[in-house]
Amino acid sequence: MAIQARTSLVYRANYLVNVVAVIFQVYLLRILWTAVYQGRPEVAGVSLGIMITYATFANVQTWVTSPWEFSLIPPRVREGQIAGDLTRPIGFTTQIHARQVGRALATAPFVAATLPLAVLVGGGRAPAGLAAAFGYALSMVLAYLVSAMLSVLVGMIAFWTMETTGIFVIYRVVFMFFSGALVPLWFMPDALRLVAEALPFQAVTYAPLAIYLGHATAADVPGVLALQAFWVVLLWLGGRLVWSRAVHRVVIQGG
């Protein structure tokens, strides 16, 4: 975990580029949603202030839980490093999760510095209440776990295909849309919203923000958290099942 954090911090320029990218995206989204509202105080019962806050926080959250950056499996399979990983006393998936946490810890200071700038450029407001703030914090922990489990599952495709670039591009598009990172679930048509709610992606971006903004009421929060926890457990079990098959597909090349 600590080694991965130090390794990630070697490339500080990448983090600075991400800071600029997030701020720029937040600025563009503010302009976009302001144009969509066209001076109207509300659209579908959602005020412009809430929508801009959602867009601002969604961009920062997506950086924290970027699943297309977290999966460290494909290069280790492709370069043959998996051979050393399998000889260690700690399970392979546990090693990957530890590396994910290390990278997240390295990213955290940059995210903390970016959030005030994003709020200044885009917009933001305080959580709907103390309970919403506490629920948001718990929900973000679960959101990170869901994202981490998803990244491991998708990353293990490398044991069958070796090359995963195209798969990750498709996964990123699907994730960004159905997580609510681009458009909140409350603006989706009913049929599409039901599909999004049935998938684990919304547990990463939409669920925490629904709690933060009060869109999920105090009575709804336990159910939202329980659904996120359900996805954590289900994806963890799915990861173990896929790993039990993937380990038999190991082909060492490179190194």
Kinemage of the C-alpha trace (Angstrom):
@kinemage 1
@onewidth
@group {chain A} dominant
@subgroup {mainchain}
@vectorlist {calphas} color= white
{ca met a 1} P 0.000 0.000 0.000
{ca ala a 2} L 2.713 2.485 1.058
{ca ile a 3} L 4.934 1.484 -1.868
{ca gln a 4} L 2.112 2.069 -4.353
{ca ala a 5} L 1.404 5.478 -2.803
{ca arg a 6} L 5.058 6.512 -3.169
{ca thr a 7} L 5.165 5.132 -6.704
{ca ser a 8} L 2.085 7.139 -7.691
{ca leu a 9} L 3.551 10.343 -6.240
{ca val a 10} L 6.582 10.040 -8.506
{ca tyr a 11} L 4.335 11.237 -11.337
{ca arg a 12} L 3.120 14.432 -9.677
{ca ala a 13} L 2.687 16.150 -13.033
{ca asn a 14} L -0.157 13.731 -13.820
{ca tyr a 15} L -2.005 14.877 -10.715
{ca leu a 16} L -1.551 18.532 -11.623
{ca val a 17} L -2.952 17.822 -15.101
{ca asn a 18} L -5.933 16.091 -13.460
{ca val a 19} L -6.518 19.132 -11.249
{ca val a 20} L -6.666 21.401 -14.295
{ca ala a 21} L -8.890 18.923 -16.166
{ca val a 22} L -11.387 18.650 -13.299
{ca ile a 23} L -11.595 22.435 -12.861
{ca phe a 24} L -12.100 22.900 -16.612
{ca gln a 25} L -14.833 20.245 -16.730
{ca val a 26} L -16.617 21.827 -13.777
{ca tyr a 27} L -16.505 25.233 -15.498
{ca leu a 28} L -17.887 23.831 -18.757
{ca leu a 29} L -20.654 21.965 -16.943
{ca arg a 30} L -21.674 25.111 -15.106
{ca ile a 31} L -22.049 26.910 -18.445
{ca leu a 32} L -23.914 23.932 -19.926
{ca trp a 33} L -26.450 23.512 -17.119
{ca thr a 34} L -26.992 27.270 -16.868
{ca ala a 35} L -27.877 27.250 -20.576
{ca val a 36} L -30.162 24.223 -20.119
{ca tyr a 37} L -32.118 25.964 -17.364
{ca gln a 38} L -32.414 29.189 -19.414
{ca gly a 39} L -33.290 31.323 -16.432
{ca arg a 40} L -35.894 28.913 -15.063
{ca pro a 41} L -35.649 28.468 -11.275
{ca glu a 42} L -36.300 24.719 -11.472
{ca val a 43} L -36.378 21.863 -13.958
{ca ala a 44} L -38.192 18.680 -12.894
{ca gly a 45} L -38.252 20.028 -9.348
{ca val a 46} L -34.465 20.496 -9.208
{ca ser a 47} L -33.006 23.989 -8.831
{ca leu a 48} L -30.039 25.207 -10.840
{ca gly a 49} L -27.985 25.537 -7.650
{ca ile a 50} L -28.519 21.887 -6.763
{ca met a 51} L -27.744 20.796 -10.307
{ca ile a 52} L -24.468 22.736 -10.421
{ca thr a 53} L -23.510 21.389 -7.000
{ca tyr a 54} L -24.217 17.886 -8.255
{ca ala a 55} L -22.095 18.398 -11.377
{ca thr a 56} L -19.223 19.885 -9.369
{ca phe a 57} L -19.098 17.139 -6.765
{ca ala a 58} L -19.690 14.397 -9.353
{ca asn a 59} L -16.547 15.431 -11.236
{ca val a 60} L -14.405 15.454 -8.111
{ca gln a 61} L -15.881 12.146 -6.919
{ca thr a 62} L -15.211 10.536 -10.274
{ca trp a 63} L -11.537 11.419 -9.917
{ca val a 64} L -11.460 9.827 -6.450
{ca thr a 65} L -13.128 6.638 -7.634
{ca ser a 66} L -11.855 6.468 -11.220
{ca pro a 67} L -12.212 2.745 -11.970
{ca trp a 68} L -10.343 2.985 -15.285
{ca glu a 69} L -7.261 4.165 -13.379
{ca phe a 70} L -7.575 1.812 -10.450
{ca ser a 71} L -7.288 -1.565 -12.127
{ca leu a 72} L -3.637 -2.588 -11.973
{ca ile a 73} L -4.105 -6.138 -13.209
{ca pro a 74} L -3.660 -5.931 -17.035
{ca pro a 75} L -0.061 -4.607 -17.034
{ca arg a 76} L 0.970 -7.166 -14.410
{ca val a 77} L -0.450 -9.974 -16.548
{ca arg a 78} L 0.990 -8.584 -19.774
{ca glu a 79} L 4.481 -7.929 -18.364
{ca gly a 80} L 4.741 -11.180 -16.415
{ca gln a 81} L 4.771 -9.573 -12.960
{ca ile a 82} L 1.894 -11.855 -12.043
{ca ala a 83} L 4.462 -14.626 -11.522
{ca gly a 84} L 5.941 -12.830 -8.513
{ca asp a 85} L 2.502 -11.835 -7.235
{ca leu a 86} L 1.366 -15.459 -7.076
{ca thr a 87} L 4.351 -16.476 -4.941
{ca arg a 88} L 3.541 -13.998 -2.180
{ca pro a 89} L 1.756 -15.197 0.998
{ca ile a 90} L -1.001 -12.601 0.483
{ca gly a 91} L -3.736 -13.376 -2.040
{ca phe a 92} L -3.477 -11.708 -5.449
{ca thr a 93} L -6.764 -9.787 -5.249
{ca thr a 94} L -5.832 -8.591 -1.748
{ca gln a 95} L -2.569 -7.248 -3.167
{ca ile a 96} L -4.455 -5.402 -5.900
{ca his a 97} L -6.879 -3.855 -3.419
{ca ala a 98} L -3.948 -2.741 -1.243
{ca arg a 99} L -2.361 -1.067 -4.258
{ca gln a 100} L -5.677 0.608 -5.056
{ca val a 101} L -5.844 2.037 -1.531
{ca gly a 102} L -2.250 3.223 -1.820
{ca arg a 103} L -3.034 5.076 -5.031
{ca ala a 104} L -6.170 6.571 -3.469
{ca leu a 105} L -4.150 7.823 -0.475
{ca ala a 106} L -1.667 9.451 -2.848
{ca thr a 107} L -4.542 11.126 -4.712
{ca ala a 108} L -6.372 12.356 -1.594
{ca pro a 109} L -4.279 15.527 -0.951
{ca phe a 110} L -4.707 16.648 -4.549
{ca val a 111} L -8.451 16.037 -4.377
{ca ala a 112} L -8.673 17.984 -1.097
{ca ala a 113} L -6.912 20.906 -2.757
{ca thr a 114} L -9.073 20.669 -5.889
{ca leu a 115} L -12.500 20.624 -4.215
{ca pro a 116} L -12.462 24.264 -2.979
{ca leu a 117} L -11.297 25.416 -6.414
{ca ala a 118} L -14.010 23.360 -8.098
{ca val a 119} L -16.660 24.860 -5.821
{ca leu a 120} L -15.322 28.351 -6.540
{ca val a 121} L -15.341 27.832 -10.318
{ca gly a 122} L -18.520 25.772 -10.531
{ca gly a 123} L -20.654 26.114 -7.470
{ca gly a 124} L -21.573 24.239 -4.358
{ca arg a 125} L -23.595 24.208 -1.227
{ca ala a 126} L -23.468 22.611 2.185
{ca pro a 127} L -25.049 19.174 2.724
{ca ala a 128} L -28.783 19.018 3.350
{ca gly a 129} L -28.155 18.546 7.073
{ca leu a 130} L -25.941 16.892 9.654
{ca ala a 131} L -27.491 13.494 8.967
{ca ala a 132} L -26.923 14.026 5.234
{ca ala a 133} L -23.251 14.891 5.859
{ca phe a 134} L -22.738 11.769 7.972
{ca gly a 135} L -24.622 9.605 5.482
{ca tyr a 136} L -22.583 11.081 2.627
{ca ala a 137} L -19.316 10.164 4.349
{ca leu a 138} L -20.467 6.556 4.860
{ca ser a 139} L -21.806 6.397 1.328
{ca met a 140} L -18.485 7.587 -0.126
{ca val a 141} L -16.636 4.773 1.649
{ca leu a 142} L -19.062 2.250 0.171
{ca ala a 143} L -18.864 3.977 -3.233
{ca tyr a 144} L -15.094 3.552 -3.234
{ca leu a 145} L -15.424 -0.125 -2.334
{ca val a 146} L -17.954 -0.719 -5.132
{ca ser a 147} L -15.648 1.007 -7.605
{ca ala a 148} L -12.643 -0.999 -6.401
{ca met a 149} L -14.515 -4.305 -6.693
{ca leu a 150} L -15.730 -3.393 -10.180
{ca ser a 151} L -12.228 -2.482 -11.321
{ca val a 152} L -10.851 -5.828 -10.163
{ca leu a 153} L -13.618 -7.722 -11.954
{ca val a 154} L -13.068 -5.831 -15.207
{ca gly a 155} L -9.301 -6.003 -14.836
{ca met a 156} L -9.353 -9.785 -14.580
{ca ile a 157} L -10.575 -9.926 -18.167
{ca ala a 158} L -6.865 -9.565 -18.953
{ca phe a 159} L -6.367 -13.224 -18.044
{ca trp a 160} L -8.481 -14.126 -21.079
{ca thr a 161} L -7.692 -11.324 -23.532
{ca met a 162} L -4.260 -9.917 -22.496
{ca glu a 163} L -5.145 -6.573 -24.129
{ca thr a 164} L -7.943 -4.647 -22.372
{ca thr a 165} L -7.698 -1.111 -23.789
{ca gly a 166} L -10.859 -1.376 -25.895
{ca ile a 167} L -12.762 -3.055 -23.074
{ca phe a 168} L -11.796 -0.298 -20.661
{ca val a 169} L -12.906 2.396 -23.105
{ca ile a 170} L -16.343 0.761 -23.367
{ca tyr a 171} L -16.467 0.262 -19.609
{ca arg a 172} L -15.629 3.918 -18.991
{ca val a 173} L -18.476 5.123 -21.224
{ca val a 174} L -20.975 2.739 -19.615
{ca phe a 175} L -19.781 3.648 -16.125
{ca met a 176} L -19.902 7.407 -16.680
{ca phe a 177} L -23.452 7.267 -18.025
{ca phe a 178} L -25.111 4.778 -15.672
{ca ser a 179} L -23.324 6.050 -12.565
{ca gly a 180} L -24.991 9.428 -13.004
{ca ala a 181} L -21.645 11.181 -13.497
{ca leu a 182} L -22.882 12.810 -16.719
{ca val a 183} L -26.630 13.106 -16.100
{ca pro a 184} L -28.299 12.561 -12.699
{ca leu a 185} L -30.690 9.658 -12.527
{ca trp a 186} L -33.543 12.038 -11.684
{ca phe a 187} L -33.366 13.459 -15.250
{ca met a 188} L -33.424 10.055 -16.967
{ca pro a 189} L -36.596 8.626 -18.543
{ca asp a 190} L -38.336 6.159 -16.254
{ca ala a 191} L -37.301 3.055 -18.191
{ca leu a 192} L -33.660 4.141 -18.383
{ca arg a 193} L -33.628 5.147 -14.723
{ca leu a 194} L -34.864 1.699 -13.712
{ca val a 195} L -32.001 0.133 -15.669
{ca ala a 196} L -29.489 2.472 -13.990
{ca glu a 197} L -30.894 1.714 -10.544
{ca ala a 198} L -30.542 -2.027 -11.200
{ca leu a 199} L -26.817 -1.689 -11.987
{ca pro a 200} L -23.996 -1.169 -9.481
{ca phe a 201} L -22.600 1.955 -11.179
{ca gln a 202} L -25.105 4.344 -9.588
{ca ala a 203} L -23.793 3.278 -6.168
{ca val a 204} L -20.499 5.027 -6.979
{ca thr a 205} L -21.572 8.533 -8.020
{ca tyr a 206} L -25.304 9.099 -7.788
{ca ala a 207} L -26.023 7.469 -4.415
{ca pro a 208} L -23.609 9.583 -2.317
{ca leu a 209} L -24.729 12.809 -3.981
{ca ala a 210} L -28.417 11.970 -3.593
{ca ile a 211} L -27.758 11.734 0.148
{ca tyr a 212} L -25.609 14.879 0.260
{ca leu a 213} L -28.168 17.022 -1.544
{ca gly a 214} L -31.158 15.633 0.356
{ca his a 215} L -32.681 14.036 -2.735
{ca ala a 216} L -32.590 10.836 -0.701
{ca thr a 217} L -34.525 11.732 2.444
{ca ala a 218} L -33.484 10.687 5.938
{ca ala a 219} L -35.873 7.756 5.659
{ca asp a 220} L -34.273 6.721 2.354
{ca val a 221} L -30.649 6.871 3.516
{ca pro a 222} L -30.537 3.460 5.288
{ca gly a 223} L -31.905 1.826 2.140
{ca val a 224} L -29.356 3.597 -0.087
{ca leu a 225} L -26.487 2.532 2.172
{ca ala a 226} L -27.823 -1.019 2.379
{ca leu a 227} L -27.970 -1.243 -1.418
{ca gln a 228} L -24.389 -0.023 -1.691
{ca ala a 229} L -23.292 -2.584 0.910
{ca phe a 230} L -25.165 -5.265 -1.033
{ca trp a 231} L -23.180 -4.426 -4.162
{ca val a 232} L -19.913 -4.495 -2.210
{ca val a 233} L -20.626 -8.020 -0.973
{ca leu a 234} L -21.970 -9.269 -4.312
{ca leu a 235} L -19.034 -7.861 -6.293
{ca trp a 236} L -16.556 -9.256 -3.770
{ca leu a 237} L -18.091 -12.716 -4.137
{ca gly a 238} L -18.120 -12.273 -7.917
{ca gly a 239} L -14.456 -11.324 -7.818
{ca arg a 240} L -13.563 -14.456 -5.864
{ca leu a 241} L -15.486 -16.603 -8.321
{ca val a 242} L -13.831 -15.035 -11.368
{ca trp a 243} L -10.394 -15.259 -9.746
{ca ser a 244} L -10.893 -18.975 -9.089
{ca arg a 245} L -11.270 -19.369 -12.867
{ca ala a 246} L -8.697 -16.746 -13.894
{ca val a 247} L -5.828 -18.297 -11.938
{ca his a 248} L -6.011 -21.311 -14.219
{ca arg a 249} L -5.592 -19.023 -17.237
{ca val a 250} L -2.280 -17.527 -16.150
{ca val a 251} L 0.207 -17.291 -19.011
{ca ile a 252} L 3.590 -15.762 -18.157
{ca gln a 253} L 5.093 -13.580 -20.839
{ca gly a 254} L 7.557 -10.763 -20.736
{ca gly a 255} L 9.689 -10.139 -17.668
